[in-house]
Amino acid sequence: MAMKNPSVQVGQLRETELGEAGRIVRLAFGTFLGLPNPLEFMGDRDFLLPRWRSRNTKVLAAREDGRLIGSNVVTRWGSFGFFGPLSILPDYWNRGYAAPAGKDERSERSFHSASASGRSL
């Protein structure tokens, strides 16, 4: 069951947060894969800037007490929607922050009534 934490807020990622969000993506995926230096995951590839600029995506940020702890990209192509990469700082893993949303939460967070699928760490 997902934990509810009132100190965590979800909203749009700010342009000034792109660098830190990219670092979190690398750290999360590199740690998950067991890389010796997780921040070297995928070299110099920029995961978020192209998606952040796209008109058919929204990049969401999770912040705890104002600190960026994770992000998720929501994309809509016609009537189909998907999300990812979803990442959260490894210190927050297994604490319910990136757990699947309940039925009511999914419906409230729909992106222009698109159907959804996705994967997360």
VMD Tcl script that builds the backbone (N, CA, C; Angstrom):
set m [mol new atoms 363]
animate dup $m
set s [atomselect $m all]
$s set {name element resname resid chain x y z} {
  {N N MET 1 A 0.829 -1.174 0.000}
  {CA C MET 1 A 0.000 0.000 0.000}
  {C C MET 1 A 0.878 1.243 0.000}
  {N N ALA 2 A 0.556 2.190 -0.844}
  {CA C ALA 2 A 1.332 3.427 -0.965}
  {C C ALA 2 A 1.151 4.287 0.278}
  {N N MET 3 A 2.250 4.874 0.727}
  {CA C MET 3 A 2.184 5.791 1.858}
  {C C MET 3 A 1.727 7.157 1.370}
  {N N LYS 4 A 1.033 7.852 2.206}
  {CA C LYS 4 A 0.661 9.233 1.922}
  {C C LYS 4 A 1.588 10.120 2.735}
  {N N ASN 5 A 2.225 11.075 2.076}
  {CA C ASN 5 A 3.133 11.968 2.779}
  {C C ASN 5 A 2.774 13.387 2.380}
  {N N PRO 6 A 2.172 14.138 3.284}
  {CA C PRO 6 A 1.735 15.493 2.942}
  {C C PRO 6 A 2.880 16.448 2.625}
  {N N SER 7 A 4.116 16.085 2.993}
  {CA C SER 7 A 5.237 16.978 2.682}
  {C C SER 7 A 5.721 16.810 1.242}
  {N N VAL 8 A 5.205 15.805 0.518}
  {CA C VAL 8 A 5.585 15.595 -0.885}
  {C C VAL 8 A 4.534 16.241 -1.776}
  {N N GLN 9 A 5.001 17.123 -2.633}
  {CA C GLN 9 A 4.124 17.820 -3.575}
  {C C GLN 9 A 4.516 17.427 -4.993}
  {N N VAL 10 A 3.534 17.287 -5.870}
  {CA C VAL 10 A 3.777 16.970 -7.276}
  {C C VAL 10 A 3.297 18.144 -8.109}
  {N N GLY 11 A 4.134 18.574 -9.033}
  {CA C GLY 11 A 3.795 19.677 -9.922}
  {C C GLY 11 A 4.695 19.629 -11.134}
  {N N GLN 12 A 4.575 20.602 -12.000}
  {CA C GLN 12 A 5.413 20.620 -13.194}
  {C C GLN 12 A 6.865 20.896 -12.834}
  {N N LEU 13 A 7.767 20.224 -13.544}
  {CA C LEU 13 A 9.192 20.453 -13.359}
  {C C LEU 13 A 9.533 21.841 -13.887}
  {N N ARG 14 A 10.318 22.566 -13.134}
  {CA C ARG 14 A 10.762 23.901 -13.561}
  {C C ARG 14 A 12.021 23.775 -14.410}
  {N N GLU 15 A 12.190 24.709 -15.310}
  {CA C GLU 15 A 13.378 24.699 -16.162}
  {C C GLU 15 A 14.659 24.696 -15.325}
  {N N THR 16 A 14.647 25.404 -14.231}
  {CA C THR 16 A 15.830 25.473 -13.363}
  {C C THR 16 A 16.132 24.137 -12.677}
  {N N GLU 17 A 15.196 23.197 -12.721}
  {CA C GLU 17 A 15.375 21.886 -12.084}
  {C C GLU 17 A 15.829 20.804 -13.058}
  {N N LEU 18 A 15.945 21.140 -14.342}
  {CA C LEU 18 A 16.281 20.126 -15.348}
  {C C LEU 18 A 17.598 19.415 -15.053}
  {N N GLY 19 A 18.635 20.139 -14.671}
  {CA C GLY 19 A 19.928 19.524 -14.377}
  {C C GLY 19 A 19.855 18.529 -13.236}
  {N N GLU 20 A 19.212 18.933 -12.144}
  {CA C GLU 20 A 19.086 18.039 -10.987}
  {C C GLU 20 A 18.182 16.852 -11.312}
  {N N ALA 21 A 17.125 17.081 -12.066}
  {CA C ALA 21 A 16.242 15.976 -12.455}
  {C C ALA 21 A 17.005 14.965 -13.315}
  {N N GLY 22 A 17.833 15.451 -14.230}
  {CA C GLY 22 A 18.658 14.561 -15.047}
  {C C GLY 22 A 19.632 13.762 -14.203}
  {N N ARG 23 A 20.205 14.400 -13.200}
  {CA C ARG 23 A 21.115 13.704 -12.284}
  {C C ARG 23 A 20.374 12.602 -11.530}
  {N N ILE 24 A 19.151 12.880 -11.102}
  {CA C ILE 24 A 18.358 11.881 -10.376}
  {C C ILE 24 A 18.028 10.704 -11.286}
  {N N VAL 25 A 17.679 10.964 -12.558}
  {CA C VAL 25 A 17.399 9.870 -13.505}
  {C C VAL 25 A 18.630 8.968 -13.613}
  {N N ARG 26 A 19.799 9.561 -13.829}
  {CA C ARG 26 A 21.037 8.772 -13.957}
  {C C ARG 26 A 21.334 7.980 -12.689}
  {N N LEU 27 A 21.242 8.650 -11.544}
  {CA C LEU 27 A 21.528 8.002 -10.279}
  {C C LEU 27 A 20.570 6.837 -10.031}
  {N N ALA 28 A 19.284 7.057 -10.266}
  {CA C ALA 28 A 18.284 6.019 -10.022}
  {C C ALA 28 A 18.494 4.804 -10.931}
  {N N PHE 29 A 18.612 5.029 -12.231}
  {CA C PHE 29 A 18.767 3.907 -13.150}
  {C C PHE 29 A 20.131 3.248 -13.005}
  {N N GLY 30 A 21.186 4.044 -12.821}
  {CA C GLY 30 A 22.519 3.481 -12.628}
  {C C GLY 30 A 22.614 2.652 -11.360}
  {N N THR 31 A 21.975 3.106 -10.283}
  {CA C THR 31 A 21.945 2.354 -9.033}
  {C C THR 31 A 21.164 1.065 -9.215}
  {N N PHE 32 A 20.004 1.155 -9.863}
  {CA C PHE 32 A 19.165 -0.015 -10.103}
  {C C PHE 32 A 19.929 -1.091 -10.878}
  {N N LEU 33 A 20.735 -0.660 -11.848}
  {CA C LEU 33 A 21.505 -1.605 -12.666}
  {C C LEU 33 A 22.809 -2.048 -12.004}
  {N N GLY 34 A 23.139 -1.462 -10.860}
  {CA C GLY 34 A 24.329 -1.860 -10.134}
  {C C GLY 34 A 25.633 -1.359 -10.725}
  {N N LEU 35 A 25.595 -0.231 -11.420}
  {CA C LEU 35 A 26.816 0.321 -12.008}
  {C C LEU 35 A 27.765 0.801 -10.913}
  {N N PRO 36 A 29.096 0.642 -11.126}
  {CA C PRO 36 A 30.057 1.117 -10.128}
  {C C PRO 36 A 29.938 2.624 -9.878}
  {N N ASN 37 A 29.692 3.399 -10.935}
  {CA C ASN 37 A 29.436 4.828 -10.804}
  {C C ASN 37 A 28.076 5.095 -11.441}
  {N N PRO 38 A 27.012 5.052 -10.650}
  {CA C PRO 38 A 25.658 5.176 -11.202}
  {C C PRO 38 A 25.432 6.430 -12.041}
  {N N LEU 39 A 26.131 7.517 -11.734}
  {CA C LEU 39 A 25.917 8.768 -12.466}
  {C C LEU 39 A 26.452 8.708 -13.901}
  {N N GLU 40 A 27.175 7.651 -14.252}
  {CA C GLU 40 A 27.648 7.488 -15.627}
  {C C GLU 40 A 26.634 6.759 -16.506}
  {N N PHE 41 A 25.468 6.440 -15.952}
  {CA C PHE 41 A 24.432 5.758 -16.724}
  {C C PHE 41 A 24.111 6.534 -18.000}
  {N N MET 42 A 24.202 5.878 -19.129}
  {CA C MET 42 A 23.890 6.395 -20.471}
  {C C MET 42 A 24.757 7.584 -20.886}
  {N N GLY 43 A 25.945 7.693 -20.342}
  {CA C GLY 43 A 26.903 8.702 -20.788}
  {C C GLY 43 A 26.357 10.121 -20.735}
  {N N ASP 44 A 26.454 10.814 -21.873}
  {CA C ASP 44 A 26.032 12.223 -21.892}
  {C C ASP 44 A 24.623 12.415 -22.461}
  {N N ARG 45 A 23.861 11.353 -22.586}
  {CA C ARG 45 A 22.503 11.463 -23.123}
  {C C ARG 45 A 21.637 12.302 -22.193}
  {N N ASP 46 A 20.892 13.216 -22.777}
  {CA C ASP 46 A 19.977 14.069 -22.009}
  {C C ASP 46 A 18.576 13.483 -22.109}
  {N N PHE 47 A 18.076 12.978 -21.003}
  {CA C PHE 47 A 16.761 12.344 -20.985}
  {C C PHE 47 A 15.614 13.338 -20.950}
  {N N LEU 48 A 15.790 14.433 -20.245}
  {CA C LEU 48 A 14.646 15.275 -19.931}
  {C C LEU 48 A 14.469 16.517 -20.785}
  {N N LEU 49 A 15.528 17.174 -21.190}
  {CA C LEU 49 A 15.378 18.431 -21.927}
  {C C LEU 49 A 14.532 18.281 -23.189}
  {N N PRO 50 A 14.793 17.295 -24.058}
  {CA C PRO 50 A 13.934 17.169 -25.250}
  {C C PRO 50 A 12.475 16.898 -24.896}
  {N N ARG 51 A 12.243 16.108 -23.873}
  {CA C ARG 51 A 10.872 15.820 -23.464}
  {C C ARG 51 A 10.223 17.053 -22.832}
  {N N TRP 52 A 10.989 17.790 -22.043}
  {CA C TRP 52 A 10.480 18.993 -21.395}
  {C C TRP 52 A 10.036 20.022 -22.429}
  {N N ARG 53 A 10.746 20.088 -23.562}
  {CA C ARG 53 A 10.419 21.051 -24.618}
  {C C ARG 53 A 9.276 20.605 -25.527}
  {N N SER 54 A 8.962 19.326 -25.535}
  {CA C SER 54 A 7.947 18.790 -26.440}
  {C C SER 54 A 6.552 19.266 -26.055}
  {N N ARG 55 A 5.732 19.538 -27.073}
  {CA C ARG 55 A 4.384 20.048 -26.791}
  {C C ARG 55 A 3.411 18.954 -26.355}
  {N N ASN 56 A 3.758 17.680 -26.602}
  {CA C ASN 56 A 2.828 16.613 -26.234}
  {C C ASN 56 A 3.254 15.890 -24.955}
  {N N THR 57 A 4.105 16.541 -24.159}
  {CA C THR 57 A 4.532 15.935 -22.898}
  {C C THR 57 A 4.423 16.939 -21.756}
  {N N LYS 58 A 4.360 16.390 -20.579}
  {CA C LYS 58 A 4.472 17.155 -19.335}
  {C C LYS 58 A 5.511 16.436 -18.495}
  {N N VAL 59 A 6.425 17.184 -17.921}
  {CA C VAL 59 A 7.402 16.591 -17.010}
  {C C VAL 59 A 7.007 17.014 -15.604}
  {N N LEU 60 A 6.717 16.007 -14.792}
  {CA C LEU 60 A 6.270 16.253 -13.434}
  {C C LEU 60 A 7.432 16.118 -12.463}
  {N N ALA 61 A 7.370 16.857 -11.386}
  {CA C ALA 61 A 8.395 16.826 -10.353}
  {C C ALA 61 A 7.758 16.432 -9.030}
  {N N ALA 62 A 8.473 15.627 -8.267}
  {CA C ALA 62 A 8.082 15.325 -6.890}
  {C C ALA 62 A 9.061 16.070 -5.997}
  {N N ARG 63 A 8.517 16.828 -5.082}
  {CA C ARG 63 A 9.349 17.612 -4.161}
  {C C ARG 63 A 8.929 17.321 -2.728}
  {N N GLU 64 A 9.917 17.104 -1.881}
  {CA C GLU 64 A 9.639 16.954 -0.454}
  {C C GLU 64 A 10.197 18.178 0.247}
  {N N ASP 65 A 9.323 18.913 0.876}
  {CA C ASP 65 A 9.721 20.152 1.558}
  {C C ASP 65 A 10.522 21.058 0.630}
  {N N GLY 66 A 10.115 21.112 -0.647}
  {CA C GLY 66 A 10.757 21.978 -1.632}
  {C C GLY 66 A 11.951 21.373 -2.344}
  {N N ARG 67 A 12.451 20.231 -1.880}
  {CA C ARG 67 A 13.612 19.575 -2.489}
  {C C ARG 67 A 13.147 18.600 -3.565}
  {N N LEU 68 A 13.727 18.687 -4.768}
  {CA C LEU 68 A 13.396 17.770 -5.853}
  {C C LEU 68 A 13.874 16.376 -5.482}
  {N N ILE 69 A 12.951 15.397 -5.491}
  {CA C ILE 69 A 13.322 14.017 -5.159}
  {C C ILE 69 A 13.054 13.054 -6.309}
  {N N GLY 70 A 12.354 13.504 -7.354}
  {CA C GLY 70 A 12.080 12.621 -8.477}
  {C C GLY 70 A 11.311 13.328 -9.568}
  {N N SER 71 A 11.151 12.613 -10.686}
  {CA C SER 71 A 10.410 13.174 -11.816}
  {C C SER 71 A 9.755 12.055 -12.617}
  {N N ASN 72 A 8.823 12.447 -13.445}
  {CA C ASN 72 A 8.134 11.518 -14.333}
  {C C ASN 72 A 7.698 12.291 -15.564}
  {N N VAL 73 A 7.850 11.683 -16.734}
  {CA C VAL 73 A 7.432 12.293 -17.986}
  {C C VAL 73 A 6.126 11.642 -18.425}
  {N N VAL 74 A 5.114 12.450 -18.693}
  {CA C VAL 74 A 3.823 11.971 -19.169}
  {C C VAL 74 A 3.682 12.428 -20.616}
  {N N THR 75 A 3.450 11.457 -21.519}
  {CA C THR 75 A 3.378 11.748 -22.954}
  {C C THR 75 A 2.022 11.342 -23.496}
  {N N ARG 76 A 1.487 12.172 -24.363}
  {CA C ARG 76 A 0.230 11.853 -25.035}
  {C C ARG 76 A 0.448 11.855 -26.539}
  {N N TRP 77 A 0.109 10.732 -27.164}
  {CA C TRP 77 A 0.120 10.616 -28.626}
  {C C TRP 77 A -1.295 10.255 -29.045}
  {N N GLY 78 A -2.032 11.234 -29.517}
  {CA C GLY 78 A -3.425 10.991 -29.889}
  {C C GLY 78 A -4.224 10.601 -28.668}
  {N N SER 79 A -4.885 9.444 -28.724}
  {CA C SER 79 A -5.686 8.982 -27.594}
  {C C SER 79 A -4.898 8.042 -26.688}
  {N N PHE 80 A -3.620 7.846 -26.965}
  {CA C PHE 80 A -2.785 6.955 -26.157}
  {C C PHE 80 A -1.824 7.774 -25.312}
  {N N GLY 81 A -1.694 7.428 -24.058}
  {CA C GLY 81 A -0.764 8.114 -23.176}
  {C C GLY 81 A 0.128 7.124 -22.454}
  {N N PHE 82 A 1.329 7.543 -22.163}
  {CA C PHE 82 A 2.236 6.706 -21.393}
  {C C PHE 82 A 3.144 7.592 -20.561}
  {N N PHE 83 A 3.847 6.974 -19.619}
  {CA C PHE 83 A 4.750 7.761 -18.802}
  {C C PHE 83 A 6.095 7.065 -18.657}
  {N N GLY 84 A 7.096 7.870 -18.354}
  {CA C GLY 84 A 8.448 7.380 -18.135}
  {C C GLY 84 A 9.434 8.215 -18.924}
  {N N PRO 85 A 10.641 8.288 -18.472}
  {CA C PRO 85 A 11.149 7.570 -17.311}
  {C C PRO 85 A 10.652 8.170 -15.998}
  {N N LEU 86 A 10.278 7.274 -15.106}
  {CA C LEU 86 A 9.892 7.637 -13.747}
  {C C LEU 86 A 11.098 7.356 -12.868}
  {N N SER 87 A 11.555 8.343 -12.146}
  {CA C SER 87 A 12.716 8.129 -11.283}
  {C C SER 87 A 12.538 8.856 -9.966}
  {N N ILE 88 A 13.165 8.304 -8.957}
  {CA C ILE 88 A 13.155 8.900 -7.622}
  {C C ILE 88 A 14.512 8.604 -6.983}
  {N N LEU 89 A 14.970 9.501 -6.152}
  {CA C LEU 89 A 16.252 9.284 -5.490}
  {C C LEU 89 A 16.265 7.921 -4.783}
  {N N PRO 90 A 17.358 7.169 -4.899}
  {CA C PRO 90 A 17.420 5.853 -4.252}
  {C C PRO 90 A 17.128 5.885 -2.754}
  {N N ASP 91 A 17.439 6.987 -2.078}
  {CA C ASP 91 A 17.127 7.097 -0.643}
  {C C ASP 91 A 15.623 6.981 -0.368}
  {N N TYR 92 A 14.795 7.202 -1.388}
  {CA C TYR 92 A 13.342 7.173 -1.231}
  {C C TYR 92 A 12.720 5.876 -1.734}
  {N N TRP 93 A 13.529 4.958 -2.241}
  {CA C TRP 93 A 13.007 3.676 -2.716}
  {C C TRP 93 A 12.393 2.895 -1.557}
  {N N ASN 94 A 11.400 2.087 -1.891}
  {CA C ASN 94 A 10.738 1.199 -0.927}
  {C C ASN 94 A 10.078 1.948 0.221}
  {N N ARG 95 A 9.720 3.189 -0.044}
  {CA C ARG 95 A 9.021 3.985 0.967}
  {C C ARG 95 A 7.641 4.416 0.472}
  {N N GLY 96 A 7.217 3.899 -0.690}
  {CA C GLY 96 A 5.882 4.172 -1.193}
  {C C GLY 96 A 5.739 5.391 -2.071}
  {N N TYR 97 A 6.806 6.100 -2.346}
  {CA C TYR 97 A 6.713 7.330 -3.122}
  {C C TYR 97 A 6.393 7.088 -4.596}
  {N N ALA 98 A 6.872 6.002 -5.157}
  {CA C ALA 98 A 6.638 5.723 -6.584}
  {C C ALA 98 A 5.735 4.510 -6.757}
  {N N ALA 99 A 4.920 4.227 -5.777}
  {CA C ALA 99 A 4.012 3.091 -5.825}
  {C C ALA 99 A 2.860 3.387 -6.775}
  {N N PRO 100 A 2.225 2.339 -7.307}
  {CA C PRO 100 A 1.081 2.561 -8.200}
  {C C PRO 100 A -0.017 3.366 -7.513}
  {N N ALA 101 A -0.633 4.246 -8.270}
  {CA C ALA 101 A -1.718 5.076 -7.735}
  {C C ALA 101 A -2.990 4.255 -7.619}
  {N N GLY 102 A -3.845 4.639 -6.691}
  {CA C GLY 102 A -5.143 4.001 -6.552}
  {C C GLY 102 A -6.080 4.459 -7.657}
  {N N LYS 103 A -7.218 3.810 -7.773}
  {CA C LYS 103 A -8.177 4.107 -8.835}
  {C C LYS 103 A -8.549 5.579 -8.882}
  {N N ASP 104 A -8.877 6.174 -7.749}
  {CA C ASP 104 A -9.283 7.577 -7.728}
  {C C ASP 104 A -8.151 8.501 -8.148}
  {N N GLU 105 A -6.916 8.203 -7.703}
  {CA C GLU 105 A -5.781 9.042 -8.062}
  {C C GLU 105 A -5.493 8.976 -9.557}
  {N N ARG 106 A -5.602 7.784 -10.153}
  {CA C ARG 106 A -5.363 7.663 -11.591}
  {C C ARG 106 A -6.354 8.505 -12.376}
  {N N SER 107 A -7.615 8.452 -12.014}
  {CA C SER 107 A -8.608 9.203 -12.764}
  {C C SER 107 A -8.410 10.708 -12.598}
  {N N GLU 108 A -7.999 11.140 -11.418}
  {CA C GLU 108 A -7.789 12.568 -11.184}
  {C C GLU 108 A -6.569 13.093 -11.934}
  {N N ARG 109 A -5.614 12.232 -12.212}
  {CA C ARG 109 A -4.379 12.678 -12.837}
  {C C ARG 109 A -4.317 12.316 -14.315}
  {N N SER 110 A -5.442 11.990 -14.926}
  {CA C SER 110 A -5.416 11.636 -16.340}
  {C C SER 110 A -4.933 12.827 -17.156}
  {N N PHE 111 A -4.291 12.555 -18.237}
  {CA C PHE 111 A -3.711 13.590 -19.099}
  {C C PHE 111 A -4.575 13.673 -20.341}
  {N N HIS 112 A -5.561 14.565 -20.326}
  {CA C HIS 112 A -6.482 14.769 -21.443}
  {C C HIS 112 A -7.210 13.488 -21.835}
  {N N SER 113 A -7.613 12.691 -20.864}
  {CA C SER 113 A -8.405 11.472 -21.070}
  {C C SER 113 A -7.718 10.434 -21.949}
  {N N ALA 114 A -6.410 10.403 -21.962}
  {CA C ALA 114 A -5.674 9.403 -22.738}
  {C C ALA 114 A -5.624 8.090 -21.970}
  {N N SER 115 A -5.582 6.962 -22.706}
  {CA C SER 115 A -5.345 5.683 -22.042}
  {C C SER 115 A -3.889 5.665 -21.602}
  {N N ALA 116 A -3.553 4.859 -20.604}
  {CA C ALA 116 A -2.211 4.937 -20.036}
  {C C ALA 116 A -1.569 3.563 -19.879}
  {N N SER 117 A -0.256 3.551 -20.035}
  {CA C SER 117 A 0.565 2.389 -19.684}
  {C C SER 117 A 1.925 2.930 -19.312}
  {N N GLY 118 A 2.713 2.157 -18.619}
  {CA C GLY 118 A 4.037 2.652 -18.258}
  {C C GLY 118 A 4.814 1.693 -17.409}
  {N N ARG 119 A 6.064 2.046 -17.177}
  {CA C ARG 119 A 6.956 1.255 -16.335}
  {C C ARG 119 A 7.647 2.199 -15.378}
  {N N SER 120 A 8.015 1.673 -14.245}
  {CA C SER 120 A 8.739 2.487 -13.274}
  {C C SER 120 A 9.800 1.646 -12.601}
  {N N LEU 121 A 10.739 2.333 -11.962}
  {CA C LEU 121 A 11.754 1.658 -11.154}
  {C C LEU 121 A 11.131 1.220 -9.856}
}
mol reanalyze $m
mol bondsrecalc $m
mol representation Tube
mol addrep $m
